[in-house]
Amino acid sequence: MSLNSQTTSAKKARVMVTGAQLVPEAESLLQKHQVEALYAPPYSTSQQLAALARENEIDAILVRQGKIDREVINASPRLKVIAKHGSGVDNIDLAAASDRGVPVLRALAANAQSVAELAITLTVTVMKDVSLLDRQVKAGEWPKSSYVGRDLAGAVFGVVGFGEIGHRAAVLARALGMQVIAYDPFAQDTAEFTVSRDLDAILATADVVSLHCPLMPETHHLINAARLSLMKPGAFLINTARGAVVDQAALVTALRANTIAGAALDSFEEEPPARDSELWSLPNLIATPHVGGASRSALRNMAVQSATHIIGVLEGRGYDSRALANTNLTAAA
């Protein structure tokens, strides 16, 4: 396998981009600073990424997809920085990066509005039975006389994880007239919202549970069979965070048994999911292909911020300490 590269130059630093083409603004920024973007094929394995990094002696990695494990991180002796095209770094071995002295830098709040908007879009879609009604009408039915819908105004919107995205989703939900309750073990109350430390109480009260927490050992399968059983039979689960925050097998069981009314997922434990996944047989599930952060503004913000992080480190100016994911490193700026 070979990399699809731009014009090559021995004088240029090299960044391996693990995924689709960057927006033109980021491409131009890298070119202006003599950084050559080398594109790995989408969904390359860690072994393939390591081979490409080793072969090209990359100076940086811009992570969009793929598992950046210790083998990838140690593949090039020239590696100086890893930038994430987004905020979640669960696919990057932070310990391995720290062992190499390589900062891992997030794109700060670059896709927050886009993800929050999708969470609300999915909330409206499930609460208003849009997919169900669409299927019925297209099948020749006309359930106007029998259908009774739900009100968004007054419904309880439960936010799990009250960072930047969770807060923006809460603001949007409240604008629709929903009552907002929030859980986060660390976030503080704001002037607008009170943050609970009792996850079970949030799950038992909410009509919609929207997940916005990062994936880490403490949140892996945070929503499991026991917690799904706490939710109202008429409640919905929305996941625009990371797939493994939800025990997918337990969710399938709950949806089949109608323990909860339905779910909308933008992320999955395995991506892309198998074509024969059990999920696709569930009429009360809506799926989107992990595109919460794929709006035009989010893609531009994430790419430009990631490129800026890389350029700053490669040119010796350091980085914004707020973006540092492997916080055991000493921030350079």
Secondary structure, DSSP 8 states (H G I E B T S, - for coil): ---EESS--TTSEEEEEESS---HHHHHHHHHTTEEEEEE-TT--HHHHHHHHHHHT-SEEEESSS-B-HHHHTT-TT--EEEESSS--TTB-HHHHHHHT--EE--TTTTHHHHHHHHHHHHHHHHTTHHHHHHHHHTT--GGGT-----STT-EEEEES-SHHHHHHHHHHHHTT-EEEEE-SS----SS--EES-HHHHHHH-SEEEE----STTTTT-B-HHHHTTS-TT-EEEE-S-GGGB-HHHHHHHHHTTSSSEEEES--SSSS--TT-GGGG-TTEEE--S-TT-SHHHHHHHHHHHHHHHHHHHTT----GGGBSSTTS----
